[in-house]
Amino acid sequence: MIRGKLTDLLNVSRSAVSQWESVEGSSPSTQHLLQIASLLKVSFE
């Protein structure tokens, strides 16, 4: 999924997604993980 589209769908900034992708960055919240799983049609436990 394209980062820009993900930021629009989750209503977060591009820098937030960059942080999630970075080894030293922050992790997405549980709510965002649930939203990402739903968008990708995968389960999240």
N, C-alpha and C positions, 0 to 999 in steps of 0.2 A: 504494500500500500504506500502511496506517495505521502511523504511527511506533511506536506501542505494540506492534503485532504484529511489526514488524520487530525491535524490541529483544528480544522474547521468542524469536523464531526464531534470532537471531544470538547470543543470550545476552550482550548488551551493554546499557549503561545508556542512558536517554533522552538524557542529556547528551552521550554519545559520538556519537549520531546527530545531535544538534544541532550539534556541532562539525563533522561531515562536511558538513552543509548550509550552514555559514557560510563566507563568502568568506575570512575571516581565520582560520578554524578549521583543524583538522588533517584529514588525508585518511585514509580507511579503509585498513587493511592489505590486502595482496594477498589474503590468506586471506578476509577479509571481502568483498572485491570479488568473489571467486569464488563465495562463498555467495550474495551478492545476485544475481549473474548467474544462478545456478542456480535460485533462487526465482522470478525473473522470466522464466526460460526464454529467456535471451538469451546470446550468446557473449561471452566476455571474452578479449581478446588482449593 
